[in-house]
Amino acid sequence: MPPRSPLAPHTPTDLPAVAGARLATAASAIKYRGRDDLCLLAFEPGTAVAGVFTRSSTAAAPVAFCRANLKGGRARAILVNAGNANAFTGRRGVASVERSATAAAAALGCRRREVFIASTGVIGEPLQDEKIAAKLPELVRGLAPMGWRAAAAAIMTTDTFPKLATRRARIGDATVTLNGIAKGSGMIAPNMATLLAFAVTDAKIPAAILQALLRRAADRSFNATTVDGDTSTNDTLLLCATGRGPRHAVPRSAGDPALRDFRAKLDELMIDLACQVVRDGEGAQKFITVNVAGAASRRAARRIALAIANSPLVKTAIAGADANWGRIVMAIGKAGEKIDPRRLSIAIGGTVIVAKGERVSGYDEAPVARHMRGREIGIDVDVAVGRARATVWTCDLTHGYIDINADYRS
């Protein structure tokens, strides 16, 4: 295990219980020794589910299985393994998922279409699903309302800390709970969400509405993060609503006024988890926030921000505390979006460097250099062609990234 990321935030030792949800973990030795690598989340009957998945054309077998089951809108279990992605494993991979889901359904007394499977780890290696099936009785016996931190730890691969978050939200006069866990460190350039993330609420929200809420939240959080520009084969984000919490009126649409606070808290939870993933970026030493304003559209603002955030030249300059703002200019230009070079502005750490398309008169690099030596880096850009804006979160690129990935399979 690499050392704990210096960017790791303080997180709670555990999360509160969510009515209608229980968790358990176990060690199957699929890849790792001396640690739990399986997680089971079990839900009461009637639990609604929503999900978004990778858009990779080499998506893993568990992703295809979950996509099919999502049409039913109900979940009784999420079964997760770490250490093997079960991706690009052909018919054996499909059969492995089906066997695991069948075994989980039998152990919990539910239908296979109510079971969701997620895997993370090495691509291309057949999954020894018999090791998972052998641990299901232990997992079912161990199901309990607490244990969120243990669950977050069990699904880690190159992560250096477990990622978990919680929020309380109002729906009418009721206060409901939202919990979430995630894993991710490398291969992070979401095209839906990030590697694996699971959120559960005790609110009663129909699946179709839950799906609309999740897509909105994912776009504002996981889809606004990047570590290395690579989209995983296994990206899976699931949100379950057990309906077992305090009673409230069932919302009629995703835009229902009664959901205003819930929407805001769901966004907060997802941003919290997504930023924890970035803070645990492989080899990361600095957390970077890129704000782009003045764009022609939100999509354009996002593309410009991602061009900056994904630039190896920008990321290595920040790693070396080099206030080389010319690399930001380069990244803006390569995004292919409309800008006004004559009115472009750039600031780093609140210090304006470029205004009206050129370096400001009397520019002093000293405060920028000091800011670049810190852990939290802020880049603000205004491309001066509209009113749209976007924020993207990323990290620097260090030699640690090479070290981790060069040895990943060993």
Long-range contacts (C-beta under 8 A, 24 or more apart in sequence): 1-160, 2-158, 2-160, 2-282, 2-283, 2-400, 2-404, 3-160, 4-160, 4-161, 5-160, 5-161, 5-279, 5-280, 5-281, 5-284, 6-285, 6-375, 7-279, 7-280, 7-284, 7-285, 7-286, 7-287, 7-375, 7-395, 8-160, 8-161, 8-279, 8-280, 9-276, 9-279, 11-149, 11-161, 11-162, 11-163, 11-164, 11-165, 11-276, 12-149, 12-164, 12-166, 13-149, 14-146, 14-147, 14-148, 14-149, 15-146, 15-148, 15-149, 15-164, 15-165, 15-166, 15-179, 16-166, 16-177, 16-179, 17-145, 17-146, 17-177, 18-145, 18-177, 18-179, 18-200, 18-201, 18-202, 18-242, 18-245, 19-177, 19-202, 19-242, 19-244, 19-245, 20-44, 20-47, 20-202, 20-242, 20-243, 20-244, 20-245, 21-47, 21-145, 21-179, 21-200, 21-202, 21-240, 21-242, 22-143, 22-144, 22-145, 23-143, 23-144, 23-145, 23-146, 23-147, 23-148, 23-150, 23-151, 24-138, 24-139, 24-140, 24-141, 24-142, 24-143, 24-144, 24-147, 25-139, 25-142, 25-147, 25-150, 25-151, 25-153, 25-154, 26-135, 26-138, 26-139, 26-142, 26-154, 27-135, 28-81, 28-131, 28-132, 28-134, 28-135, 29-131, 30-81, 30-82, 30-83, 30-84, 30-121, 30-127, 30-128, 30-131, 30-132, 31-82, 31-83, 31-84, 31-121, 31-122, 32-82, 32-83, 35-153, 35-154, 36-150, 36-153, 36-154, 37-81, 37-82, 37-83, 37-154, 38-79, 38-80, 38-81, 38-82, 38-132, 38-135, 38-139, 38-154, 39-78, 39-79, 39-80, 39-81, 39-151, 39-154, 39-155, 40-77, 40-78, 40-79, 40-80, 40-104, 40-136, 40-139, 40-140, 40-143, 41-77, 41-78, 41-80, 41-151, 41-198, 41-200, 41-240, 42-76, 42-77, 42-108, 42-140, 42-143, 43-75, 43-76, 43-77, 43-200, 43-240, 43-242, 44-242, 44-244, 45-76, 45-110, 46-74, 46-242, 46-243, 47-74, 47-75, 47-76, 47-240, 47-241, 47-242, 47-243, 48-73, 48-74, 48-75, 48-205, 48-206, 48-207, 48-210, 48-240, 48-241, 48-243, 49-73, 49-74, 49-75, 49-116, 49-207, 49-210, 49-238, 49-239, 49-240, 49-241, 50-207, 50-210, 50-211, 50-213, 50-214, 50-238, 50-239, 50-240, 51-116, 51-211, 51-214, 51-236, 51-237, 51-238, 51-239, 52-192, 52-193, 52-214, 52-215, 52-218, 52-237, 53-192, 53-193, 53-235, 53-236, 53-237, 54-191, 54-192, 54-193, 54-231, 54-232, 54-233, 54-234, 54-235, 54-236, 55-191, 55-192, 55-231, 56-191, 56-231, 56-232, 56-233, 56-235, 58-87, 58-88, 58-233, 59-87, 59-233, 59-234, 60-85, 60-86, 60-87, 60-88, 60-89, 60-93, 60-119, 60-123, 60-233, 60-234, 61-86, 61-87, 61-89, 61-93, 61-94, 61-96, 61-97, 62-86, 62-97, 62-117, 62-118, 62-119, 62-234, 62-236, 63-233, 63-234, 63-235, 63-236, 64-94, 65-94, 65-97, 65-98, 65-101, 65-116, 65-117, 66-116, 66-117, 66-118, 66-236, 66-238, 68-113, 69-113, 69-114, 69-115, 69-116, 70-116, 72-113, 72-114, 73-206, 73-207, 73-208, 74-113, 74-114, 74-207, 75-114, 75-115, 75-116, 75-238, 75-240, 76-105, 76-108, 76-110, 76-111, 76-114, 76-115, 77-104, 77-105, 77-108, 77-110, 77-114, 77-115, 77-116, 78-115, 78-116, 78-117, 78-118, 78-198, 78-238, 78-240, 79-104, 79-115, 79-116, 79-117, 79-118, 79-132, 80-117, 80-118, 80-119, 80-120, 80-154, 80-155, 80-196, 80-198, 81-118, 81-119, 81-120, 81-121, 81-127, 81-132, 82-119, 82-120, 82-121, 82-154, 82-155, 82-156, 82-157, 82-183, 83-120, 83-121, 83-122, 83-157, 84-119, 84-121, 84-122, 84-125, 84-127, 84-128, 85-119, 85-120, 85-121, 85-122, 85-123, 85-125, 85-233, 85-234, 86-119, 86-126, 86-127, 87-119, 87-123, 87-124, 87-233, 87-234, 88-123, 88-124, 88-233, 89-124, 89-125, 89-126, 89-127, 92-126, 93-126, 93-127, 96-126, 96-127, 96-129, 97-129, 99-129, 99-133, 100-129, 100-132, 100-133, 103-132, 103-133, 103-136, 104-136, 107-136, 107-137, 107-139, 107-140, 108-140, 116-238, 118-155, 118-196, 118-198, 118-234, 118-236, 118-238, 119-234, 120-155, 120-157, 120-183, 120-195, 120-196, 120-234, 121-157, 122-408, 122-409, 123-233, 148-179, 148-181, 151-181, 152-181, 152-182, 152-183, 155-181, 155-183, 155-196, 156-183, 157-183, 157-185, 158-185, 158-186, 158-282, 158-404, 158-408, 159-183, 159-184, 159-185, 159-280, 160-185, 160-280, 161-276, 161-280, 163-273, 163-276, 163-277, 163-280, 164-273, 165-269, 165-272, 165-273, 165-276, 166-269, 167-265, 167-266, 167-268, 167-269, 168-265, 169-201, 169-203, 169-261, 169-262, 169-264, 169-265, 169-266, 170-261, 170-262, 171-203, 171-248, 171-249, 171-251, 171-258, 171-259, 171-261, 171-262, 172-248, 172-249, 172-258, 173-248, 174-203, 174-245, 174-246, 174-247, 174-248, 175-246, 176-201, 176-202, 176-203, 176-245, 176-246, 176-248, 176-262, 177-201, 177-202, 177-245, 178-203, 178-262, 178-265, 178-266, 178-269, 180-269, 180-270, 180-272, 180-273, 181-273, 182-273, 182-274, 182-276, 182-277, 183-277, 184-227, 184-277, 184-280, 185-227, 185-277, 185-280, 185-281, 185-282, 186-227, 186-228, 186-230, 186-281, 186-282, 186-401, 186-404, 186-405, 187-227, 187-228, 187-230, 187-231, 187-232, 188-225, 188-226, 188-227, 188-228, 188-230, 188-232, 188-277, 188-278, 188-281, 189-226, 189-227, 189-228, 189-229, 189-230, 189-231, 189-310, 190-218, 190-222, 190-223, 190-225, 190-226, 190-231, 190-235, 190-274, 191-223, 191-231, 191-235, 192-218, 192-222, 192-223, 192-235, 192-237, 193-218, 193-222, 193-223, 193-235, 193-236, 193-237, 194-222, 194-225, 194-232, 194-235, 194-237, 194-274, 194-277, 195-232, 195-234, 195-235, 195-236, 195-277, 196-234, 196-235, 196-236, 196-237, 197-222, 197-236, 197-237, 197-238, 197-270, 197-273, 198-237, 198-238, 198-239, 198-240, 199-237, 199-238, 199-239, 199-240, 199-266, 199-269, 199-270, 199-273, 200-239, 200-240, 200-241, 200-242, 201-239, 201-240, 201-241, 201-242, 201-245, 201-262, 202-241, 202-242, 202-243, 202-244, 202-245, 202-246, 203-241, 203-243, 203-245, 203-248, 203-262, 204-241, 204-243, 204-245, 204-247, 204-248, 204-250, 205-241, 205-243, 205-250, 205-251, 205-259, 205-262, 206-250, 206-251, 209-251, 209-253, 209-254, 209-256, 209-259, 210-239, 210-241, 212-253, 212-254, 213-239, 213-254, 213-259, 213-262, 213-263, 213-266, 214-239, 214-266, 216-254, 216-263, 216-267, 217-263, 217-266, 217-267, 217-269, 217-270, 218-270, 220-267, 220-270, 220-271, 221-267, 221-270, 221-271, 221-273, 221-274, 222-270, 222-273, 222-274, 222-277, 224-274, 224-302, 224-305, 224-390, 224-391, 224-392, 224-393, 225-274, 225-275, 225-277, 225-278, 225-392, 225-393, 225-394, 226-278, 226-306, 226-309, 226-310, 226-392, 226-393, 226-394, 227-277, 227-278, 227-281, 227-282, 227-284, 227-394, 227-395, 228-281, 228-282, 228-397, 228-401, 229-310, 239-266, 274-393, 275-393, 278-393, 278-394, 278-395, 279-395, 281-394, 281-395, 281-401, 282-400, 282-401, 282-404, 282-405, 283-397, 283-398, 283-399, 283-400, 283-401, 283-402, 283-403, 283-404, 284-395, 284-396, 284-398, 284-400, 284-401, 285-319, 285-375, 285-395, 285-396, 285-398, 285-400, 286-318, 286-319, 286-374, 286-375, 286-376, 286-377, 286-395, 286-396, 287-375, 287-376, 287-377, 287-393, 287-395, 288-315, 288-318, 288-377, 288-378, 288-379, 288-393, 288-394, 288-395, 288-396, 289-376, 289-377, 289-378, 289-379, 289-391, 289-392, 289-393, 290-379, 290-381, 290-391, 290-392, 290-393, 290-394, 291-378, 291-379, 291-380, 291-381, 291-389, 291-390, 291-391, 292-381, 292-382, 292-383, 292-389, 292-390, 292-391, 292-392, 293-380, 293-381, 293-382, 293-383, 293-388, 293-389, 294-382, 294-383, 294-384, 294-385, 294-386, 294-387, 294-388, 294-389, 295-337, 295-338, 295-383, 295-385, 295-386, 295-388, 295-389, 295-390, 296-337, 296-338, 296-385, 296-386, 296-388, 297-386, 297-388, 298-388, 298-389, 298-390, 300-335, 300-337, 300-338, 300-386, 300-388, 301-388, 301-389, 301-390, 302-390, 302-392, 303-335, 303-336, 303-337, 304-332, 304-335, 304-337, 304-339, 304-381, 304-383, 304-390, 305-381, 305-390, 305-391, 305-392, 306-335, 306-392, 307-331, 307-332, 307-334, 307-335, 308-332, 308-379, 308-381, 308-392, 309-392, 309-393, 309-394, 310-394, 312-397, 315-394, 315-395, 315-396, 315-397, 316-396, 316-397, 318-372, 318-377, 318-396, 319-396, 319-397, 319-398, 321-369, 321-372, 321-373, 322-372, 323-348, 323-365, 323-368, 323-369, 323-372, 325-353, 325-354, 325-368, 328-379, 328-381, 329-354, 332-381, 332-383, 337-383, 338-383, 338-385, 339-383, 339-384, 339-385, 340-383, 340-384, 340-385, 343-382, 343-384, 344-381, 344-382, 344-383, 344-384, 345-380, 345-381, 345-382, 345-384, 346-379, 346-380, 346-381, 347-378, 347-379, 347-380, 347-381, 348-372, 348-377, 348-378, 348-379, 348-380, 349-374, 349-377, 349-378, 350-378, 350-380
